[in-house]
Amino acid sequence: MGVRFQAVIRAVVSVGIGLILVGCAQDIGVDQYGRKVAVERLEGQWLVINYWAQWCAPCRTEIPQLNTLETQLKEQAVQVLGVNFDALQGEKLRQAAEDMKITFTVLAQDPAERYQLPRAEVLPVTYIVDPQGRMRERLLGEQTAAGLTARLAALKAEG
């Protein structure tokens, strides 16, 4: 009875650890407020992923356009995400996002590997990722809400 009980306990613990690890794999990380960003929140949506920095003048003028885009397309399965180029974390990231007046989600962890994005070597740079998680476009330089809306429409039409 003791050996069988130990085997059952080991099996239950193994399943529990497996479920925990699977759950962790489903997170994109945390946002600028330390809140978990679950992968389910982003699945099946078009993603507009923008890399920015406080010292980048074009980034500063682009941020209001991205805020507008997020508001305009919220109901159309489009999610705007920001990534700080300098990899700020915790309170520094929250403060930088607040200083830049960012209203969209800023990821604390770089999603480049997950979405196979090329390294951002200039700023600002914006990537458009389709609902299947494939990068469809890399846009260098300052973008506008109207321009991004047009690019999204064209990419959606291409399928």
N, C-alpha and C positions, 0 to 999 in steps of 0.2 A: 504494500500500500504506500509506503514512504517513497519508493522509487517512482511509482506511477504519479504520485502527487507532485514530486519534483519535476517530472517531465511535463506535466500540465502547466505548472507555474512557469517553466522555461518557455513553453510555447506561447503562453499569454503575454509574457514579458517581450518576447521576440516580435509578436504581432503589434504590441503597443509601441515598441521602438520603431518598427517599420512605418506605422501610421504617423508617428511624430515626424519622422524624416520626410515622408511624402508631403505632409502638411507644410514643412519648412520649404520644400522645393517649390511650393505653389505661391510663395511670396516674392514680390519684386523687390522688397525691402521696405523702407519707411520713407515718409514724406518729410517736408520741412518742419512739421510739427511733431515728428516722432511717431506718427500713426502708421500702422501696417498698411501696405498697399498690396492687396491680394491679386493674384494673377487673374482670378475670375472677373475682377473689375475691368480688366483691359481686354480680355478675350473677345473676339468677334467684333472689335472696333477698329477703325482707322486710328492710328496714332501719329501725332505730330510731335516729334521729339526735338526740342531746341536746346542747344548748348549755349550757355551764357556766362559772363563774368562781370563783376562790378566795375572793373577797370576798362571794359570794352564799351566805347561810346556808341557804336551802332547797336549794341545789345540794349543799351538804355533806351534808345528811341524805338526799338522793335518790341519791347515788352508790352507796351499798351496795345499794340496790334495783336499780339498773341492773347492778351486778356480778352479783347473783343472777339477774336476767333473762338475762344473757348465758350464764351457766352452765346454767340450766334449758332454754334454747331452742337451744343450740348445735347440736344434732342435728336441728333442725326448720327449717333454711334461714332462720334469723333471725340477723341480725348487728346488734349494738349498736355504735354509733359515737359518739364524743364529739368536740365541737368547742369549743375554748377561745374564749370570747366576746372576750377581750382580744387575740386573735391572737398569743399567745406562740409562739415558734419555738425550735427547737434545744434546747439544754440547759435553758433556762427552761421550755419546755413539758414536757420530761421530768421536771424537778424538781416542777413544779406537779402533774402527774398522779400522781407518786409521793406527794407530800404529801397529795393527796386520796384516796390508796389506790385509784386507778382500775385495774381489771384488764382492761377492754375496750380496744379500739383507739381512740386519740385521733388524729384527723386534724390535721396541721399546716396544711393548706389547707382553707379553707371550701368545702364541696360545694354551697352554696346555689344557685349558678348552674347547675351540672350537673343538679340535681334540681328546679329552679325553686321553691325554698323562699322564702317571704316573709322579709323582714328580721326578725331576732330583736330585738325592742325591749324585752322583759322577760325575766327569768330566774327559774327555768329554763324553757326551752321545748323541747319534744320533737316531732319530726316522724316520722310513719310513712310510709315509702315502699314501694310494692308492687314485686313482682319485675320489672315492666315499667319501673320508674324513675319512676313517677308518685306525687306526694305525695297521700296519702289522708287524712291527719289532722294537725292542728296542736293540740298539747295544751299549754296554758299552766299553769305552776305545777308544784309537786312531784308526781311520779308514783310509783306503787308497782309492784313486779314483778307482783303479782296484777292490778292495774288494767290494766297494759300487755298482759299475757297475754290478758285478757278482750277488750280492744280489738282486738288482733291476730286473735283467733278470730272476732270479729264481722266484721271487714273481710274475712277469708278467706272466710267464709260468704257475704258479699255478692258475692264474685267479682271 
